[in-house]
Amino acid sequence: MIRGIHHIGMNCRDIDRMKRFYAEAFGFEPVDEGFDWANEPMMDHIVDLKGSAAKGVMMRAGTCYIELFQYSAPASDIDRPMRPNDRAYTHFCIDVTDMENDIVHLQNCGMTFNDRDFVDVGHVKTLYGYDPEGNVIEVQQTAPGNSFGLDMLKK
């Protein structure tokens, strides 16, 4: 039985910076001391990369987990951040309760929005922004009674 999404995995250039950002911006906390590996055939098998080496940490905020990785091998063949139109997991979305103030908080933590403001389309206020490494994060505030708001999970 599939119970739901457990975590989102994210490869980082600087895991310490990203750990700090996700803790300060969204309240994520490490669930343990983290992990690392190198020259481990079992890990190569799990991640489907020969000669892999990385360090990582699982972090939790509420019922959401993110798993941050920083690979030292093999080298990535992409030197730019992913864009919303690239083929891959391109973003995750956080739900907020005070769009205006929460965006200011996120900017103070290092998130950027390319001088754009959120859009209110009635049932949701929304805006895509970027963490310090250019990963796309959608910030949204759903209107009361919206059929896909997080408050609907309680019913």
N, C-alpha and C positions, 0 to 999 in steps of 0.2 A: 504494500500500500504506500503510495506517495503521499507524504504529509505536508509537503510544501518546500519552498526554497530554504536551505539552511544558511548558506553564506555566499558572498560574492568574493571572488579571488581577484587580486589586482597586483600586477607586476610593477615595481617602483624602481626608480633610479637611486633614490636616497630614502631608505626605509625609516631611518630615525626622523627625518623631516616629516614624512607622511604619517608616522605614528603620532607625532605631536599635533599635526594638522587635524587628523580625524578625532583625536581626543579633545582638542580645544574647540573645534568647530561643531562637532556632533555628539560629544560625550562618550565616544567609544573608549573602552578600557581593555587592556590586554587580559586574556583569561589565564595566561601562564607566562613563563619566562621566554617563550619563543622556541625556535628550533633552527637547526641548520644541517646541511649534509654536503658531502663531496665524496666522489669515488664510491658511491653506493648503488650497486646494480638494481636493488629493489626500488629505490627512488627513481632511477632512470626509467624503469618499467612503469611505475605509477604515473609519472609526468610525461612519458613518451618522448624523452630527450636523452640521447646517449651523451655521457660525460657531463651530466648536469651537476651543478653546485649552486647552492642558494642558502639564504637565511630567510626566516619568516616569523610571523606572529599572527595569532588569531585574536581578534578584538570583538567586543560585544557592546551593544547599546540596546537596551530593552530586549526585544525578541529578535534582533537583527545581528548577524555576525558578518564581519569582513575579514578576509585573510590576505595579509600583505606579504609579498615576496620581493626579495632583491637577489636576482641571479648574478653570479659571477661567471658562470659558464653554462651553456655556450653563449657567445655574444649574440645579441639581438641583431636582426638584419633591418630593423626599422628604427630610425633615429629621430623620429618626430612623434608627438602625441597622436593618439587616435582622434579621428574627427567623427561627428555624428553620422556622416554618410559612408564611412568605411565599413567593410564587412567584418563584423566581430560584435562582441558585447560592447556597446558604445556608450552606455551611461547607466547610472542608477538614479533613482529618484528618492528624495527625502520629503516628508510631509511636515509642514510647519504650521504654527497657529497664528503667527503675527508676521506676515510677509515683509513688511517694511522694515521692522526692527531686526528680524532674523537675517535679512540680507546684509544689513549693516554689520551685524555680528560676524557673519561669514566673511565679509570683506576684511574686517579687522583681523581675522584669523589667517588671511592670505588667499582667499578665494577671489577670483576676478570674474567680471561679467561684461568685459569689453564695452564699458560705458553705455550699457543698455539697462533699461528698467523692465520690471515684470509686466506681463500682459494679463489683464483681467478679462476672461472670456465668459464670465457669468457663473458657471459651475465650478471654475477653478481659476486661481491666479497662478501663473507659471513663468519660469525663466530658466534657461540653461546657463550654467556657469562652469568655471574650471578650477580644479584644485591646483596646488603649486606645481604639479608636474604636467598639467594640461589635460588631465582626465575629466571627462564631462560628467557633471552632476546636475540633475534637474531639481529645482526647488519649487515646491508647489504648496498651495494652501487651498484645500477644497472647501466649497461652500457648505453650510449646514444642510444635511439631508442628501448630499451628493451620494449617488449609489456606489461609488468606489472610494469613499473616504475611509480612513483607518477606523473611525468610530463605528463603521458598519461591521467590523470584525467582532465587536462585543455582542452583537445580536445573534 
